[in-house]
Amino acid sequence: MTRSRQPELRQFRRWARKRLADDPDGSGVACIDRAIVQEMAALFGLSRSEFLGHLFRFTPELAPQ
């Protein structure tokens, strides 16, 4: 997600970069729960399914979905 260039997700990219930088395990994966997905989608003016579509494009294959 941090490589995405879609302007509507600029704030999310900033959040993701910070979340990954603060990850003590260095896994490269930031986990968020369903309630946060809904809140972030609303914050970015996207439907939940649109936001999830963006997330899934950047989710590593082995990460839980």
C-alpha positions in Angstrom: 0.0 0.0 0.0 2.9 2.4 0.7 3.8 2.2 -3.0 0.3 3.2 -4.2 0.0 6.6 -5.9 -3.7 7.1 -5.7 -4.3 10.6 -4.2 -7.3 9.6 -2.2 -5.2 7.2 -0.2 -2.3 9.6 0.6 -3.2 9.7 4.3 -3.5 5.9 4.5 0.0 5.6 2.9 1.4 7.9 5.6 -0.3 5.8 8.3 0.9 2.5 6.8 4.5 3.7 6.6 4.5 4.7 10.2 2.8 1.5 11.3 5.4 -0.6 9.4 8.3 1.5 10.7 7.0 0.9 14.3 6.6 -2.9 13.8 8.9 -4.5 16.3 8.9 -7.8 14.3 9.8 -6.2 11.0 7.2 -8.4 9.3 6.3 -5.8 6.7 2.6 -6.5 7.3 0.3 -4.2 9.3 -2.8 -5.9 10.6 -6.1 -4.0 11.0 -9.4 -5.2 12.2 -12.8 -4.9 10.5 -14.0 -1.9 12.5 -10.9 0.0 11.5 -11.4 -0.9 7.9 -14.9 0.5 8.0 -13.7 3.7 9.7 -10.8 4.2 7.3 -13.0 3.6 4.2 -15.4 6.3 5.5 -12.5 8.7 6.2 -11.2 8.3 2.7 -14.6 8.6 1.1 -14.6 5.0 -0.2 -17.0 2.2 0.3 -15.8 -0.6 2.4 -15.5 -2.9 -0.6 -13.5 -0.3 -2.6 -11.1 0.2 0.3 -10.7 -3.6 0.8 -10.0 -3.8 -2.9 -7.1 -1.4 -2.5 -5.8 -3.3 0.6 -6.0 -6.7 -1.1 -3.9 -5.5 -4.1 -1.1 -4.8 -1.6 -1.5 -7.7 0.8 1.3 -10.2 0.7 0.2 -13.7 -0.4 0.9 -15.3 3.0 -0.8 -12.6 5.1 -4.2 -13.5 6.7 -7.1 -11.9 4.8 
